[in-house]
Amino acid sequence: MGIKNYLPKLKLLKSIGGFHGVSAVFPTLKDVIDYEERNILVNRGYPRFVSHILINKIENKYKKKFEAIGAISCHSYEAAVFLVIDFFFQSGNKIYFDIGIPLEYFKFLNHKFPKLVERTEKNEAEIVFINIPGTKLQRDVKNKKIIGILGNSKLEENARSLGFNILICHDEKYDIGIILIYSIRYAMLDLFRRHTGFNVSSRKLITKSKITSELAKRYENNLKKRISELERTIPEFCFLYPSGMAAIFTSILSSLSSKRGKIITIGSLYVDTLRILERWPEKYNLPKPIFIRDKFLENLKSSIDLNTAAVFIEIPSNPLIELVDINEIVRTSHSKKAIVIVDNTIATPYNFNPFLYDADIVIHSTTKFLSGKNNHIGGALLINKEELKKEIQIFNKITNLYMDFNDIKKLSRNVRKFEERMEKINKNGEIVANFLNNHDLIKRVYHPSLKNDHNHLLMQKFLRGGSGVLSFVLKESTEDNAKNFYDNILPPILKGPSLGSEKTLLCPYVIMAHYNDSKEELERLGLDFYLMRISVGIEPVDKIIKSLENGLKYLK
């Protein structure tokens, strides 16, 4: 692809979920493709991919103030510092770590992955982490990569003139971190923020009334109690995060060490979970993860060993909606002392409780079914064993990851009708799956409620219902057909990313999540480029089907 010599146009999209909405309507397939091709910029979208107007405002403020080429906001100052230090924590790097936060983070990472980087004096280092004020920029740090840990302090001179490559600030008003970059080579930190889920929630940036610590703690404890009861554990074993990906990143990093460095995954994975596993273990000089995509139990037994830290599963997987024999997966994993991490976001605790089968960690993107309203972002990590608590607490403290009070308050309200929502979503999901499965213009439907789906018996054995997320492929899977179908979908179906809402959401999932993957990679993942994913809501099911029929009648 050649370099574009024009600026992308701004496309104004309608938010799904209001001012703090977590999705947006892409009216046509061309809009989706233009977004992926970077022919357009969009004002709204899923928060980890498209920054909210409040986020843009504060990032632009810092970018201008410090004359940087880019500003990247993070959920907390500590998370911002960790993201940058972790970015440079790669084999062979010689790094100077100043006392305080830089040295503390080095000790944390070096304890988990010893001898990966060499801690040196300033004059020998290639990369220098220094506190400001505290360490003066002297000649012995010139011509090195210089990262300044500014915190709440003021900078007397221009950061660029002082030779900084990266500067990290603490915005005290909102308790967030700002990474300022002075070279385009560090723009990829924005991508790493997306993978790790260290983004700032827009709700964290709204004006808050005076909140007492007692009130905040009461809301937090009540929410933990509610979620832990749903997942059959105790509130002390429930941890809240700014996003589902932050919870996933925490679970993976907490489980990894130099002694046990292998991760095994089963089934298809959400794109950012995939990216974490593709990037981080290799960066730490750990074995490459093993991605098992067929013959799940057979391949697990042949792959697992005493170096395996964890087995990661989505129940069901996204977007191919696959299930596993959780009893056998747990038994096999525990035989080698590997923990089992289950992302239960799509199944939800209404349909499935992994702890009943002795899974070790359960993850939720609370943004999805637990909220159900498209207006909250957050994550939850739950455990059922005391021995898992310490590593998670250490990482949470290091990164200062938590769910903001405003998001806790919103989720607490939204989760009240969770069971009622899920009962309707289960029923609607099954009816929509059967409609598509029996339609002449559909090649394949992925949903375990279908009797001809190879996951059906597993659903009957382990799940209460099939939930509302299903994927399907058109019989003639071409760009023209995908366009004709997608463009002619009508309300109540909303054409936008995300899932788990009481409103039905449709998206061309592979185009949105894997647009730049090669044809060979898509084949390896078992993904059709024009696969559609629908998250069925609670609207009258006949209206959902009527909308699908309208799109299907335009197929060639």
Residue, then its C-alpha position, 0 to 999 in steps of 0.5 A: m500500500g502506497i503512502k497517502n498524500y492527503l489527510p483523511k476526512l472526518k466522518l461524523l457517526k452517531s453514538i450508540g449509548g449517548f455521550h459516553g456511548v461505547s459504539a457508533v453506527f457505521p451506516t455503510l460497508k464503505d464507511v467501515i472499509d474507509y475507516e480501516e483504510r484510514n481514508i476517514l477519521v471518525n468522531r465516535g466508536y469503541p473507546r479503545f479504538v476511537s478516543h472520546i472527545l473529552i480524551n482528545k481535548i486533554e491530550n491536545k492540551y498536553k501536546k500543545k503545552f509541552e510541544a510534543i508530536g503526540a500525547i497518549s493518555c492512560h488510566s493512571y500515572e502509574a499505568a503510563v509509567f509502566l507502559v513505557i518502561d515495559f516497552f523498553f524492557q526487551s532483551g539486550n537493552k542497557i537501561y539506567f533506572d533512576i530511584g523511585i518509580p523507575l527502579e521500583y518497576f524495574k525490580f518488579l519486571n526483573h523479578k518476573f523475567p530476570k536478566l532480560v535487560e541490563r541495569t547500568e549506570k547513566n554513562e553506559a546506558e542506551i536508555v535513561f529513565i530519570n526523575i524530574p526534578g531530581t536528576k539534572l540532564q548532564r552531558d553524560v546522557k546526551n545521545k541516549k534515549i531519554i525518558g523523563i518521569l515528570g509526575n506533578s512537577k513543572l518543567e523549567e525549559n522546553a522538553r524538546s530542547l532538553g533532549f527528551n524522547i518521552l515525557i510522562c506527566h501526572d494530571e492530578k485533577y483527573d488522576i490520569g497519566i499522559i505520555l508525551i512523545y517527541s519521535i514518531r517511532y514511539a507512536m506505537l505506544d498508542l497501540f500498546r495502550r489499546h492492547t493492554g486496555f490502559n485507556v482512560s474512561s470518558r466518565k473519569l473526565i467529567t466533573k464530579s460532585k464531592i464524593t466521600s471515600e466511604l461512599a466510593k468504597r460502599y459502591e465498590n464493595n456492593l458491585k463486587k458483591r453483586i458480580s462475585e455472587l453471579e460468578r459463585t465466588i467471594p467479593e474479596f476475590c473480585f477485582l475491578y478494572p478500567s476495561g476488560m482488556a486491562a483485566i485480561f492483560t493482568s491475568i496473563l502478566s500475573s501468570l507468566s514468569s521465567k520459570r513458567g512462561k508458556i501460554i496455551t489458548i484454545g479456539s478463536l480469540y478476540v483480536d486484542t487478546l491475540r495481539i497481547l499473546e503475539r507480542w508480550p511473551e516473545k518480548y520477555n524471551l518466553p516460549k511462543p504461545i500455542f494457539i490450538r484451533d482444532k482437536f482441542l483436548e487432543n492438542l492440549k494434551s500433546s502441547i501442555d508441559l510443566n513450563t505451561a503457565a496458563v491455558f486461556i479460553e473464551i467461552p464461547s470463543n469470539p467470533l466463531i462461538e466455539l465451546v470446550d469440554i471445560n471439565e477435561i480442559v481443567r483436569t488436563s491443565h491442572s495435571k501440569k499445574a497450569i492455571v485455567i483462565v476463562d473469558n466468560t464475557i459472551a456466555t455470561p454468568y447467567n449461562f455458565n459459571p467456570f468456577l463450578y468446574d474449578a477454573d482458576i480465573v474468570i474475566h469479564s468485559t463489564t462493558k458488554f452483557l453485565s452492563g447491557k446499555n452501551n454506556h459504561i466501560g470496565g472489566a472484572l477479574l475473579i479468582n476462587k483461590e487465595e494463592l492467586k491473589k498476591e500476584i494480581q494485587i502486586f500488579n494492580k498496585i504497580t499499575n494503579l488499575y481500578m474502575d473509576f467511581n463514575d463507571i462503578k456507579k453506572l454499572s451498579r445501576n445497569v447490572r440490576k436487570f442483568e438476569e431479566r435481560m439475559e433471559k430475553i437475549n437467550k430466547n431471541g438469540e436462538i430464534v435468530a440463529n434458527f432463522l439464519n440457519n434455515h435461510d437459503l442465502i446463508k452458508r453457515v451460522y455459528h451458534p451452539s443452540l443449533k442442533n447441527d452445530h458441533n458445539h450443541l452437545l457441549m452447550q447442553k452439558f455445560l451452559r444454560g443457554g447460548s447467549g446472544v452473540l452469533s456469527f454467520v457467512l453469506k452463501e455467496s461471500t463476496e464484497d458486493n453481497a456483503k455491501n448489499f446486505y449490510d447497507n440495507i439492514l434497518p432498525p432496530i438493528l444498529k450497525g456498529p461494533s461491540l456486543g452484549s447490549e440490549k440493543t441488537l448490534l451487527c458488524p462485519y467483524v473480520i473486516m473491523a478486527h482483522y482487516n490487515d491480516s493476510k489471506e493465509e492468516l485468515e485461513r489459519l484462523g478459520l475466518d471468512f473475510y466477510l463474516m458478519r457478527i450479530s449481538v442479539g438484543i431484547e427487541p421484539v424478535d420479529k422486528i430483528i428478523k424483518s431487518l435481516e430479511n430486508g438485507l438478505k433480499y438484496l443479495k445477488 
